[in-house]
């Protein structure tokens, strides 16, 4: 699945920190902007994976599941 999120990157001393306003709690850091963006992408992936698993825990076994694609 392909998703795009905003990465806000700021410099703090010798580090770059990044966060995404669309995904509360997602942030990353690195010595370079690219490292910070990679770290942020990993954080976003973990958060979405956790939210998906958490959201599916309450779905009844007999409920039909399908996929929807957002472009």
C-alpha positions as CSV (number, residue, x, y, z in Angstrom):
1,X,0.0,0.0,0.0
2,X,1.3,3.4,-0.9
3,X,0.6,6.4,1.4
4,X,2.1,9.8,1.6
5,X,2.4,11.9,4.7
6,X,3.7,15.3,5.5
7,X,7.2,15.4,7.1
8,X,8.0,18.5,9.1
9,X,11.7,18.6,9.7
10,X,13.5,20.9,12.1
11,X,17.1,21.2,13.2
12,X,17.8,20.9,16.9
13,X,21.5,21.3,17.5
14,X,23.4,18.7,15.5
15,X,20.2,16.6,15.0
16,X,17.3,16.8,12.7
17,X,13.9,15.9,14.1
18,X,10.8,15.1,12.0
19,X,7.2,14.6,12.7
20,X,4.0,14.1,10.7
21,X,0.9,16.3,11.6
22,X,-1.3,13.6,10.1
23,X,-0.1,10.8,12.4
24,X,-0.1,12.0,16.0
25,X,2.8,10.5,18.0
26,X,4.9,9.8,14.9
27,X,8.3,11.3,15.0
28,X,11.9,10.5,14.0
29,X,15.4,11.9,14.3
30,X,18.7,11.6,12.6
31,X,22.0,13.3,11.9
32,X,20.8,14.2,8.4
33,X,17.4,15.1,7.0
34,X,17.2,11.8,5.2
35,X,18.0,9.8,8.3
36,X,15.2,11.8,10.1
37,X,12.8,11.1,7.3
38,X,13.6,7.4,7.3
39,X,13.2,7.2,11.1
40,X,9.8,9.0,10.7
41,X,8.7,6.6,8.0
42,X,9.5,3.7,10.3
43,X,7.6,5.3,13.2
44,X,4.5,5.9,11.0
45,X,4.6,2.3,9.7
46,X,4.7,0.9,13.3
47,X,1.9,3.2,14.5
48,X,-0.4,2.3,11.5
49,X,0.3,-1.4,12.0
50,X,-0.5,-1.2,15.7
51,X,-3.7,0.8,15.0
52,X,-4.8,-1.7,12.4
53,X,-4.3,-4.7,14.8
54,X,-6.0,-2.8,17.6
55,X,-9.0,-1.9,15.4
56,X,-9.4,-5.5,14.1
57,X,-9.5,-7.0,17.6
58,X,-13.2,-6.0,18.0
59,X,-14.4,-7.2,14.6
60,X,-16.7,-10.2,15.0
61,X,-15.5,-13.4,13.4
62,X,-18.6,-13.7,11.1
63,X,-18.2,-10.1,9.8
64,X,-17.1,-9.8,6.1
65,X,-13.8,-8.1,5.5
66,X,-12.7,-6.5,2.3
67,X,-10.1,-3.9,1.1
68,X,-10.6,-0.3,0.1
69,X,-7.8,1.7,-1.7
70,X,-7.4,5.4,-1.1
71,X,-5.5,7.3,-3.7
